[in-house]
Amino acid sequence: MLRIAAVIAIVFSGSTMFYTRYFNVPRPPTRTYAARAPLNEVPEQSTQFETDAGHSREIQLRGGSLLLLRPSSRLTLGYLPLRGAVAALDGEMAIEMTKQDLVLDVRTSSGRAGFGGPGSYAIRCEAGCTAMLVTVGAGEARIRPDSVKKGGLELFPGDKGMQPKNGLPEKVTPGDGWPALQPAKVP
């Protein structure tokens, strides 16, 4: 009885493959998933925040800094001793850093950004983005590739920087096509 069932299964799967291949029956589409921000450097004891298409969310760091997670975004946030806050971002957020928070290190699917000291910043890199975009309103930031490639770029007040996926960071002059990444406040 078991042999008969096995033969039927083999015949059925073979005939389905034959029918699909020779009569041009379209195959179901394969799913592709956009690359997400890597979580390997975010501590296991982290918290995930997510917003839907119509809402933003404020998140406060231990030292009082505010993160404004914008619509359709996901943030995984944790803390490392002596390093401060470490996060993985898919989406967009504005940042108001206080001097009490040492640093905020943000990983995206296209690169990394480090925000240190008091200042206002904005960052965008949705899942699968081709480039991470950073705006500095006040303070200093550093963007760098998410690979072993050397190179990093310092950004100062008024600068806008871009970290292309698999490329090197560069300062950009806003123009057509540059997203409006306004920090929460610009002094």
C-alpha positions, 0 to 999 in steps of 0.5 A: 500500500505504501509503495502504491502511494509513493508511485502515485506521488512520483507520477503526479509530481512528474506530470505536474512538472511536465505540464507546467514546463511544456504548456507554458503555465506561469509559475507563481511569483517568487517572493523577494524581501527587501534587505533590512537593517542588520541586528547583529550589533544591537544587544539581545535585550533590545526594544523594537518600535514600529509605526504605521503609515499614518503615525509617528512615535516619540522615543526617549533615550536614557539621557533625555534625547528624543527620537521621532520615529516617522511613519512606516518605520521600524527601530530596534534599540538597545544599549551597550556599556560605555558605547551608549545607544545602538539601533537598527533602523528601517525607515526615517527618524529625527533625532534631538541629542542631549549632552547626557547621551554619549552617542547614538549608533544607527545601523541601516541596510546601506550603512551606519551613522554615528551621532554624538553630542548635543545636536539635531539630526535626521536619517532615512533608509527604508528597508532595501534602500539604495542609500542612507541619507543623513541631515545635520541641523546642529552637532556632528555626525559620521557616516560610513559603509557597512562593510570592511571598506575603509572610509567614513565621512564627518558631517557638520551643521548644515551638511547632508550626507549620503551612504550608497549601498556598497559605495563610499559616503559623500556629501551632497548638495540638496536639489531635485530628488533629494528627500526633505529630511528636516531635523526636528529643530534647527537652531 
